[in-house]
Amino acid sequence: MFKDKPATIDDVLAAVNKFSTATEERFAKIDQRFDTLESRFDTLESRFDTLESRFDTLEEKVDRIQLELADIKERLERLERRTKEDADAAGGELVDLRARVEALEKRVQALAAHS
């Protein structure tokens, strides 16, 4: 320990005590850092839990919107089919009506020609 004189037990105990005290101080600082990090981690974990909950809620809303859109699409397709069927039926009726009008016009012309 000392170059010019041999170390006594008291010298060795003092050096060990000094080393022990310095080590304890360093570990106390490390413990404080870990406590700070743990506190920050707990805060981050709480924030992540909140975000996860929000994402779950958003996912549920998106699922509901997708179901509603699928329902709307199905209803529009039914309306389209019904409109086409109605238009086809009306078209057939118009052809029949036109034929009847043409027949009536011919009868009127024939009657007008005989008068």
Secondary structure in CASP SS format (residue, H / E / C, confidence):
PFRMAT SS
TARGET T0000
AUTHOR 0000-0000-0000
METHOD secondary structure of the structure
MODEL  1
M C 1.00
F C 1.00
K C 1.00
D C 1.00
K C 1.00
P C 1.00
A C 1.00
T C 1.00
I H 1.00
D H 1.00
D H 1.00
V H 1.00
L H 1.00
A H 1.00
A H 1.00
V H 1.00
N H 1.00
K H 1.00
F H 1.00
S H 1.00
T H 1.00
A H 1.00
T H 1.00
E H 1.00
E H 1.00
R H 1.00
F H 1.00
A H 1.00
K H 1.00
I H 1.00
D H 1.00
Q H 1.00
R H 1.00
F H 1.00
D H 1.00
T H 1.00
L H 1.00
E H 1.00
S H 1.00
R H 1.00
F H 1.00
D H 1.00
T H 1.00
L H 1.00
E H 1.00
S H 1.00
R H 1.00
F H 1.00
D H 1.00
T H 1.00
L H 1.00
E H 1.00
S H 1.00
R H 1.00
F H 1.00
D H 1.00
T H 1.00
L H 1.00
E H 1.00
E H 1.00
K H 1.00
V H 1.00
D H 1.00
R H 1.00
I H 1.00
Q H 1.00
L H 1.00
E H 1.00
L H 1.00
A H 1.00
D H 1.00
I H 1.00
K H 1.00
E H 1.00
R H 1.00
L H 1.00
E H 1.00
R H 1.00
L H 1.00
E H 1.00
R H 1.00
R H 1.00
T H 1.00
K H 1.00
E H 1.00
D H 1.00
A H 1.00
D H 1.00
A H 1.00
A H 1.00
G H 1.00
G H 1.00
E H 1.00
L H 1.00
V H 1.00
D H 1.00
L H 1.00
R H 1.00
A H 1.00
R H 1.00
V H 1.00
E H 1.00
A H 1.00
L H 1.00
E H 1.00
K H 1.00
R H 1.00
V H 1.00
Q H 1.00
A H 1.00
L H 1.00
A H 1.00
A H 1.00
H H 1.00
S C 1.00
END
